[in-house]
Amino acid sequence: LKSKTKTLLVIANVDDIENSISPGYIHLPDGEGGELLYCGYWYGSQQDPTFCSFRFTLTDKIPSGSSLKSVSLSMRGKGVQAWDNLNNSFNISATHIKSSSQITGIDDVIGKLNGFIETSAKVRWPSTGGLVWSDTQMSTPDLSPIIQELVDDFNGLETGNSVTLWLHAPPTTGNNEVLIADLGHSDHNTSLTIEYEYYE
């Protein structure tokens, strides 16, 4: 039995994106200004989740039969837009495919008629209660069930395969979004750390 830990980075501007399923919503690889991604739920004219997605390319394979021990997504928070720390939360999922292509527009967003399909496994952030968001480095709960689903369903993942993770908020009765430093921001620090065990 062997174990590996890999930390993956966002390497292209089109790999961390703000988006929505709303008709006419603009595809925003640079966020809404100042290289900031807005993520949560917008209750006004949109009344839909504002998705943030993060795509990572594997630098080593995760063989078939591997057991995921720990998976964490980390990003640099940059404040909030009317976010309720006591009640608001995120759901996290992944694109359900062996290797996720880059998102090219709003038609790719999970939830669209012909959009990407998401994993059955989802993780609530935080596990209970509201998410306290601040201007600091933020890390998710363990996302192992999400990556484990991909490994199990696609007979392992290969070097060069890409994984896209999605953050989206449940419906709210007001505008509730957090801000995340995009790749072009000086404080950008988004990474995915994966720990797994496998037999050779």
SETI-573229 format. One record per residue: residue number from 1; residue in one letter; chain; x, y, z of N, C-alpha, C in turn. Coordinates in steps of 0.2 Angstrom, whole numbers. Each point is the difference from the previous one (the first is absolute). Layout:
<rokes>
pos,code,unit,n.east,n.north,n.up,ca.east,ca.north,ca.up,c.east,c.north,c.up
NUM,A,A,X,Y,Z,X,Y,Z,X,Y,Z;
...
</rokes>
This chain:
<rokes>
pos,code,unit,n.east,n.north,n.up,ca.east,ca.north,ca.up,c.east,c.north,c.up
1,L,A,4,-6,0,-4,6,0,4,6,0;
2,K,A,-1,5,-5,4,6,0,-5,6,1;
3,S,A,3,5,1,-4,7,1,4,5,-3;
4,K,A,-4,5,-3,2,6,-3,-4,6,2;
5,T,A,3,6,0,-3,6,1,2,5,-6;
6,K,A,-5,2,-3,1,5,-6,-3,7,1;
7,T,A,3,5,-1,-3,7,1,0,3,-7;
8,L,A,-6,1,-3,-1,2,-7,-2,8,0;
9,L,A,2,3,-5,-1,7,0,-4,2,-7;
10,V,A,-4,5,1,-3,3,-6,5,3,-5;
11,I,A,1,-2,-6,5,2,-4,-2,5,-6;
12,A,A,-6,1,-1,-2,4,-6,-6,4,3;
13,N,A,-1,6,-3,-5,5,2,-7,-3,-1;
14,V,A,-1,-5,-6,-6,-2,-1,-2,-7,4;
15,D,A,4,-1,5,-1,-6,5,-3,2,6;
16,D,A,0,7,2,-4,2,6,-5,6,-3;
17,I,A,-7,-2,1,-5,4,-4,-6,1,4;
18,E,A,-3,6,-1,-7,2,3,-5,-1,-6;
19,N,A,-5,-3,2,-5,-2,-5,-7,-1,3;
20,S,A,-5,-1,-4,-7,-1,3,-4,-3,-6;
21,I,A,-6,-3,2,-4,-3,-5,-5,4,-3;
22,S,A,0,7,3,-5,5,-2,1,2,-8;
23,P,A,-6,0,-4,1,2,-7,3,7,0;
24,G,A,5,1,-4,3,6,-2,6,2,5;
25,Y,A,1,-5,5,5,2,5,7,-1,-4;
26,I,A,5,5,2,6,0,-3,5,-5,3;
27,H,A,4,-3,-5,5,-5,2,6,4,3;
28,L,A,2,-1,6,5,5,3,6,-4,3;
29,P,A,5,-1,-5,6,-3,2,4,4,5;
30,D,A,-1,7,-1,4,5,4,-5,2,6;
31,G,A,-5,-3,1,-5,3,6,-3,6,-2;
32,E,A,-3,4,5,-4,6,-2,4,6,0;
33,G,A,7,0,1,4,6,0,5,-1,6;
34,G,A,6,3,-1,5,0,5,2,-8,1;
35,E,A,-1,-4,-5,2,-7,0,-3,-3,6;
36,L,A,-6,1,2,-4,-3,5,-6,-4,-2;
37,L,A,0,-7,2,-6,-4,-2,-5,1,6;
38,Y,A,-6,1,-3,-6,0,5,-4,-7,0;
39,C,A,-1,-2,6,-3,-7,0,-5,0,5;
40,G,A,-6,-3,-1,-5,-1,5,-7,0,-4;
41,Y,A,-4,5,2,-7,0,-3,-2,7,0;
42,W,A,-3,2,-6,-2,6,-2,-8,0,-1;
43,Y,A,-3,4,5,-7,-1,0,-4,5,-4;
44,G,A,4,5,-3,-4,6,-4,-3,-3,-6;
45,S,A,3,3,-6,-3,-2,-6,2,-7,-2;
46,Q,A,6,-2,3,2,-7,-2,-3,-6,3;
47,Q,A,-1,1,7,-3,-5,4,3,-7,-1;
48,D,A,6,-1,0,4,-6,-2,6,0,4;
49,P,A,3,-6,1,7,0,3,5,3,-5;
50,T,A,5,3,3,5,3,-4,6,-5,2;
51,F,A,1,-4,-5,5,-6,0,7,3,0;
52,C,A,5,-3,4,7,1,-1,3,-7,-2;
53,S,A,4,-1,-5,3,-7,-2,7,1,0;
54,F,A,3,-6,2,8,0,0,2,-7,-3;
55,R,A,4,1,-5,2,-6,-4,8,-1,2;
56,F,A,1,-6,2,7,-2,1,2,-6,-4;
57,T,A,6,0,-2,3,-6,-4,5,-4,4;
58,L,A,-1,-7,0,3,-4,4,8,-1,-3;
59,T,A,4,0,5,7,-1,-2,3,-7,1;
60,D,A,-5,-4,3,2,-7,1,-7,-4,0;
61,K,A,0,-6,-2,-6,-4,-1,-3,-2,7;
62,I,A,-6,-1,1,-3,-3,6,-3,-6,-3;
63,P,A,3,-6,2,-1,-6,-4,-7,-3,2;
64,S,A,-3,-4,-4,-6,-3,2,1,-4,6;
65,G,A,-5,0,5,0,-3,6,3,4,6;
66,S,A,2,6,-2,3,5,5,-5,2,5;
67,S,A,2,1,6,-4,2,6,2,8,1;
68,L,A,-5,4,-1,1,7,2,0,1,7;
69,K,A,5,3,3,1,1,7,-2,7,2;
70,S,A,2,5,-4,-2,7,2,1,4,-7;
71,V,A,-5,4,-1,0,5,-5,-2,7,2;
72,S,A,4,5,-1,-2,7,2,1,5,-5;
73,L,A,-5,4,-1,0,6,-5,2,6,4;
74,S,A,5,4,-1,1,6,3,1,6,-4;
75,M,A,-3,6,2,0,6,-4,1,6,4;
76,R,A,1,5,-3,1,7,4,-6,4,0;
77,G,A,-4,0,6,-6,4,1,2,7,-1;
78,K,A,-4,4,-3,1,8,0,-7,4,2;
79,G,A,-3,-3,5,-6,4,2,-6,-3,-2;
80,V,A,-6,4,1,-6,-3,-2,-5,6,-3;
81,Q,A,-5,-3,-3,-5,5,-3,-7,-3,4;
82,A,A,-1,3,5,-7,-1,4,0,-8,2;
83,W,A,5,-3,2,0,-7,2,-2,0,7;
84,D,A,-4,-5,2,-2,-1,6,4,-6,4;
85,N,A,4,2,4,5,-5,3,-4,-5,4;
86,L,A,-6,1,3,-3,-4,4,-4,-5,-4;
87,N,A,-2,1,-6,-5,-4,-4,2,-3,-7;
88,N,A,5,4,-3,1,-2,-7,6,-5,0;
89,S,A,0,-4,-5,4,-6,-1,1,-1,-8;
90,F,A,5,-4,-1,1,-3,-7,-1,-7,0;
91,N,A,-2,-2,-6,1,-7,-2,5,-1,-5;
92,I,A,4,-5,0,6,-1,-4,-1,-7,-4;
93,S,A,1,0,-6,0,-6,-4,5,0,-5;
94,A,A,1,-5,-5,4,0,-5,-3,-1,-7;
95,T,A,3,1,-5,-3,-2,-7,2,-8,0;
96,H,A,-6,-3,-2,1,-8,0,2,-2,-7;
97,I,A,7,0,0,3,-3,-6,7,-1,2;
98,K,A,3,-5,-4,7,-2,1,5,6,0;
99,S,A,-1,4,-5,5,6,-1,-5,6,-2;
100,S,A,0,5,4,-4,6,-1,3,5,-5;
101,S,A,-4,2,-5,3,5,-5,-1,7,3;
102,Q,A,3,5,-3,-1,6,3,-7,3,-2;
103,I,A,-2,4,5,-7,3,-1,1,6,-5;
104,T,A,-4,0,-5,0,5,-6,-6,5,0;
105,G,A,-5,-1,4,-5,4,0,-6,-2,5;
106,I,A,-5,4,0,-6,-2,5,-3,-6,-1;
107,D,A,0,-3,-7,-3,-6,-1,3,-6,3;
108,D,A,6,1,2,4,-6,3,-2,-1,8;
109,V,A,-3,5,3,-1,0,7,-5,-6,2;
110,I,A,2,-3,6,-5,-5,2,-7,3,1;
111,G,A,-5,-4,-1,-7,3,0,-3,2,-6;
112,K,A,5,2,-5,-3,2,-7,-2,-6,-4;
113,L,A,-4,0,-4,-3,-5,-4,5,-5,-3;
114,N,A,5,3,-3,5,-4,-3,7,1,4;
115,G,A,0,3,6,6,1,4,3,-6,2;
116,F,A,6,1,4,3,-6,3,-4,-3,5;
117,I,A,1,-7,1,-3,-3,5,4,0,6;
118,E,A,-3,1,6,3,0,6,0,-7,4;
119,T,A,5,-1,4,0,-6,4,-6,-1,5;
120,S,A,-1,-6,1,-6,-1,5,3,2,7;
121,A,A,6,-1,1,3,2,7,1,7,0;
122,K,A,-3,3,5,1,7,2,2,1,7;
123,V,A,3,6,1,2,1,7,-2,7,2;
124,R,A,-3,1,6,-2,6,2,5,3,4;
125,W,A,1,7,-1,5,4,3,-3,6,3;
126,P,A,0,0,7,2,-5,5,-5,-6,0;
127,S,A,2,-5,4,-4,-6,1,-7,2,3;
128,T,A,0,5,5,-6,2,3,1,8,1;
129,G,A,-6,3,0,0,7,2,2,4,-6;
130,G,A,2,7,2,3,4,-5,7,1,-1;
131,L,A,2,2,-6,7,0,-1,3,8,1;
132,V,A,4,0,5,3,7,1,6,1,-5;
133,W,A,-1,5,-4,4,2,-5,4,6,1;
134,S,A,7,0,-1,4,6,2,5,1,-5;
135,D,A,4,5,1,5,2,-5,7,-4,2;
136,T,A,0,-6,-1,5,-4,2,0,-7,-4;
137,Q,A,5,-4,1,-1,-7,-4,-5,-4,3;
138,M,A,-4,-3,-4,-6,-4,2,1,-7,-3;
139,S,A,-2,-5,4,1,-7,-2,-7,-4,1;
140,T,A,-1,-4,-5,-6,-4,1,0,-6,5;
141,P,A,-6,-3,1,1,-6,4,2,-6,-5;
142,D,A,1,-6,2,3,-5,-4,-5,-2,-6;
143,L,A,3,1,-6,-3,-2,-6,1,-7,-3;
144,S,A,3,-4,4,1,-7,-2,-6,-3,-3;
145,P,A,-6,0,2,-5,-4,-3,-1,3,-8;
146,I,A,1,6,-1,0,2,-7,5,-3,-5;
147,I,A,6,1,2,6,-3,-4,-1,-8,0;
148,Q,A,-2,-3,6,-1,-7,0,-5,-2,-5;
149,E,A,-5,3,-1,-5,-1,-5,3,-1,-7;
150,L,A,4,5,-2,3,1,-6,5,-6,-1;
151,V,A,4,-2,5,5,-5,-1,-4,-7,-1;
152,D,A,-5,-1,4,-4,-6,0,-4,-1,-7;
153,D,A,-3,6,-2,-4,-1,-6,4,0,-7;
154,F,A,6,2,1,4,1,-7,6,-4,1;
155,N,A,0,-5,4,6,-5,0,7,3,1;
156,G,A,-1,5,5,6,4,2,1,6,-5;
157,L,A,4,5,2,2,6,-3,7,0,-3;
158,E,A,2,2,-6,6,0,-2,4,7,0;
159,T,A,6,-1,0,4,7,-1,-2,4,-6;
160,G,A,-1,6,2,-3,5,-6,-7,0,0;
161,N,A,-4,-4,4,-7,1,0,-1,6,5;
162,S,A,-6,3,-2,-2,6,4,-6,-1,4;
163,V,A,-1,3,6,-5,0,4,-3,7,1;
164,T,A,-6,1,-1,-4,6,1,-4,0,6;
165,L,A,1,4,5,-4,1,6,-5,6,0;
166,W,A,-6,-1,2,-5,6,0,-2,2,7;
167,L,A,0,6,1,-3,3,6,-7,3,-2;
168,H,A,-5,-2,4,-6,4,-2,-5,0,7;
169,A,A,-3,5,1,-4,1,6,-7,-2,-1;
170,P,A,-4,-3,5,-7,-1,0,-4,7,-1;
171,P,A,-6,-1,-2,-4,7,-1,0,3,7;
172,T,A,0,7,-1,-1,4,6,-5,6,-2;
173,T,A,-2,3,5,-5,6,-1,3,7,0;
174,G,A,6,0,-2,4,6,-1,6,-1,-4;
175,N,A,4,5,-1,6,-1,-4,6,-2,5;
176,N,A,3,-5,-1,5,-3,5,5,-3,-4;
177,E,A,6,4,-1,6,-3,-3,6,1,4;
178,V,A,5,-4,-2,7,1,3,5,2,-6;
179,L,A,5,3,2,5,2,-5,6,-4,1;
180,I,A,3,-3,-6,6,-4,0,5,3,-5;
181,A,A,6,0,2,6,3,-4,0,-5,-7;
182,D,A,-1,3,-5,1,-3,-7,8,-1,-1;
183,L,A,1,-4,-5,7,-2,-2,4,7,-1;
184,G,A,-3,5,-3,4,6,-2,1,5,6;
185,H,A,-3,-2,6,0,4,6,7,-1,4;
186,S,A,2,5,3,7,0,3,-1,-5,6;
187,D,A,-6,-1,3,0,-4,6,-3,-7,-2;
188,H,A,0,-2,-7,-3,-6,-2,4,-6,3;
189,N,A,-3,-5,3,3,-5,3,-5,-6,0;
190,T,A,-2,-3,-5,-4,-5,-1,3,-7,-1;
191,S,A,-1,-5,4,3,-6,-1,-4,-6,2;
192,L,A,1,-6,-3,-3,-6,2,5,-5,3;
193,T,A,-1,-2,6,5,-5,3,-4,-7,0;
194,I,A,3,-5,-3,-3,-7,0,5,-5,3;
195,E,A,-3,-3,5,4,-6,3,-4,-6,-1;
196,Y,A,4,-5,-2,-3,-7,-2,5,-6,1;
197,E,A,-3,-5,1,3,-7,1,-1,-4,-6;
198,Y,A,5,-4,-2,-1,-5,-6,5,-6,1;
199,Y,A,-2,-5,-4,4,-6,-1,3,0,-7;
200,E,A,7,-2,0,3,0,-7,0,-7,-2;
</rokes>
